[in-house]
């Protein structure tokens, strides 16, 4: 028998599989939804950080342009530049640089000659980009340029120095630069909660990431979309933005010439990165919690599935067990115990048990009616049996009377004839009593009784008749009192014990020498299920053949030469009238077993 052959197991497996599938799908959906939402939030936050960096950098550049124009328009500054004397201009340039907080402050004359170059990133030579921007400023146009230096990228605005904008006369140029260095990158990092990288001419110049992974960043300079990259042990999402100065960055005030854009191919690039590994680390704990919750839910669902399976199949199990007992005992009146209705009791199960009990009650009524009809029908056959059973005793009595009438009868012949008459009269009386007991309905008087004491009384009654086989008692002292008709039950036991003794004594003599087995009859009591008790009579006689075993309780069936065939039939009527069932089991050569299955309590 396989595991799935049981209805309980199939229902349990189906319910558990459904629960596992539902919980598993729910966990997967939740995990996917949470992960997808976290990915979208990460990408959205990265785009916002890139926009914030670009906006802050543009604002900073516009501020530097405005500061440069203000300084270039100061009379004192113009007068100093007009002197065209570098030693005189140097301290003035340093003073104004400190005031506006520039990283580079470069002043040139009308011919583009550098008069002063001060600042934290000032060098000796100007780059080609710087000279191109200065030439534009000498021509009267503001220009932007980007200069690289060891510490980062300088974004420089170059403006002309006018004597009078209404009558343009250029004294020189002023170039003010602000550095996109590590300090600025750290400020952007704090502002956007992201890693910041600045590059120029496809070279990484500034990075807030460790230097060990800087070489892996070059591949991110090409794409402008959000990308995922593994840098060392962590995975990052990154977006790249070109830091081109917009048209509106300059030339917005009256009288100010428009600003020329820098060469976009030489514009610096900012890479904004956020650690995907760190940002999604909370998902690990979430997944762990979901897994733990799923396991708990699965355990609870498994228990619930088993409980549901047991609830569904319990009534079927009770019916199956009852029917198995009915098949074993032959008692078709067995009932399923019904508990008092409760909130958790299954209504269908209670209805099924009640319907089954109603069916067994109908069977019990049918059996009683059928038994009554059988007894009445047997009366029709009774005349033949009575004629057969009475004829022989009457013939013996008639022959004995003839002997008694003879005048020459000897005393021993008279005594033998009288003994024959007494024996046959007793035989006739027994036949009539058995026929009457079988034919008429049995009246029972129910009262509490000690079953073990009833068995002892029946054993004593059989022993007084002088049977050769001893009766061994194996009585369960824990049995509670039973409500029954003790006298009728004792009579049924006497019939069965008498048959058992006769069966044991029927072996060919000498008994022990011929079989090597001591003749034995055993009477046993034991508790049964569902508030019932069992009484068993077992002998080690010759047994009953398989053909005769189904007929042992039929009226007038007997294998004994002098038997009437009514003893076991009467016993069956008594046991069934007491609410029980009687069954016979036998194997030829091993003995016979008769079992009474009785209720603890039976009311009339």
Residue, then its C-alpha position, 0 to 999 in steps of 0.5 A: x500500500x502506497x502513501x497516497x492510497x489513503x484518502x487522508x494522505x491524499x487530502x493532506x498532500x493536496x492541501x499542503x501542496x496548495x498551501x506551499x504553492x500559494x505561499x511560494x508564489x506569494x513570497x516570490x511575487x513580494x520579493x520581485x515587487x520589492x526588488x523591482x521597486x527598490x531598483x526603480x527607487x535607486x535609479x530615480x534617486x540616481x537621476x535626481x542626484x545627477x540633476x542636483x549635481x548639474x544644477x549646483x555646478x551651473x549655479x556655481x559657475x553663474x556665480x563665478x561669472x557674475x563675480x568676474x564681471x563685477x571685479x572687472x568693472x571695478x574702477x580701482x581694478x581697471x586703474x591698476x590693470x591700465x598701469x600694465x605693471x605686473x608687480x603692482x597688479x599682483x597684490x591687487x589680484x590676490x586680494x580680489x581672488x580671496x574676496x571672491x574665493x576663486x581658485x584661479x585669478x588671471x589678468x592679461x593686458x591688451x595684447x594678451x600678455x599675462x600680467x598676474x596669475x594667482x591662485x591655489x592651482x595657478x601654474x606657469x604656463x597657460x594651456x591652449x584652451x586657456x589662451x583661446x578663451x583669453x583671445x575671445x575675451x580680448x575680442x570683447x566676448x566672454x568665454x568659458x574653458x576647462x583646464x586640467x590640473x593635477x587636483x582636478x578640472x578648472x572651469x574658467x570664465x574669461x571676461x573683457x575689462x572695459x574702460x566704458x562699455x558704451x565706447x568699447x575700449x578693452x584694457x585687458x581680460x580677467x579669467x576666474x576659475x573654480x576647481x572641480x576637485x576632490x573637495x568639491x566632489x566631497x561636497x557633491x557627495x554629501x549633497x547627493x549621497x552619491x559617489x562623484x567622479x570628474x573626468x576630462x579628455x577621457x581621463x579620470x581626474x577626481x573620484x570619491x571612490x578608492x583609487x583601486x577601482x578608478x581604472x574601472x570607471x573609464x568604461x562608464x564615460x561613453x553611456x548616458x543611461x543608467x548602467x550597472x557596473x561591478x567595482x571591486x566587491x560592490x556593484x554600483x549603478x551609475x549615470x554619466x553627465x557632461x558638464x557643458x555650460x548652458x547658453x543662459x550661463x552668461x550674457x543675461x545682464x544689459x550691456x553684457x555680451x553673450x558668453x561663448x560655450x566651451x568646446x563640448x568635446x572638451x567639457x568635463x564629465x561627471x559620473x554619479x554612482x550609488x552602491x547597489x550592493x549597499x542600497x539593496x542590502x536591506x533586501x537580504x534581511x527582508x528576504x530572510x524575514x520573508x523566508x522565515x515567515x514563509x516557513x512558519x506559514x508552511x508549518x502552520x499550513x501543513x498542520x492545518x492541512x493535516x487537521x482538515x484531512x483528519x476532519x474530512x476523513x474521520x467520519x469515514x474512518x469511524x464508519x470503516x472501523x465499524x464496518x470492519x467490526x461488523x464483518x468480523x463479528x457478523x453484528x450488523x447493528x453496530x453504531x458509530x458513537x456520536x459526540x455532542x454537537x460543538x462549534x468545531x464539529x463537522x456538520x456533514x460528519x455528524x449527519x453521516x454518522x447519524x445516517x449510518x446509525x439510522x441504517x444500522x437501527x433499521x437493520x437491527x429491526x429487520x433482523x429482529x423481524x426476520x428472526x421472528x419470521x424465521x422462528x415462525x417459519x421454522x414451526x412449519x418444519x418443526x412437526x417433521x423434526x418433532x416426529x423424528x425426534x419423538x418417535x425413537x423415544x416412544x418406540x423405546x418406551x413402548x418396548x420397555x412397557x412390553x417387558x414390564x407387562x410380562x409376568x416372567x420378567x426378571x427383576x434386572x429386566x424390570x429395572x433396565x426397562x424402568x431406566x430406559x423409560x426414565x431416560x427417554x422421558x427426560x429426552x422427550x422433556x428436553x426436546x419439548x423445552x428446546x422447541x418451546x424456547x426456540x419457537x416463542x419470543x424470549x422475554x428479557x429482564x435487564x439489570x446490572x450484572x457481573x459478567x465474570x460471575x455469570x461466566x463462573x456460574x455457567x462453568x460450575x453448571x457445566x462441570x456438575x454434569x460430569x464433563x471430562x474436559x476441565x474448563x479454564x477461566x481467563x477473566x478480566x478483573x477490570x471489566x465494569x458491570x454490564x446491563x444484561x439478562x444474567x440468567x439468559x446469558x448464563x443459559x447461552x454460555x452453558x449451551x456453548x460450554x456443553x458443546x465445547x466439552x462434547x467436542x473435546x470428548x468426541x476425540x477417539x480414546x484414549x485421548x492423550x495417547x491418540x493426539x498427545x494433547x490434553x482436552x481443554x476448554x477455555x472461557x475468556x472475557x475481555x474489554x472490546x471497543x466502543x463500550x463493549x465486552x467480549x466473551x470467548x469459548x475456545x476448545x481444542x476439539x476436532x473442529x468444524x469443517x468449512x462447509x458446516x461452519x456457516x450452518x452451526x447457528x441454523x435451527x435443527x442443524x447438528x452433527x451429533x447423533x442425539x442432538x436436536x440442532x437447536x442449542x446454538x440457534x437458541x444461543x444466537x437468539x439470546x445473544x442478539x436479544x441482548x444487543x450483541x452478536x455471536x460468531x464462530x471460528x474453527x479449523x479442522x483438527x485445531x478446535x473451535x472458538x465461539x465469541x459473544x460480542x456484547x454491549x456494556x449497557x442494553x435497555x429493553 
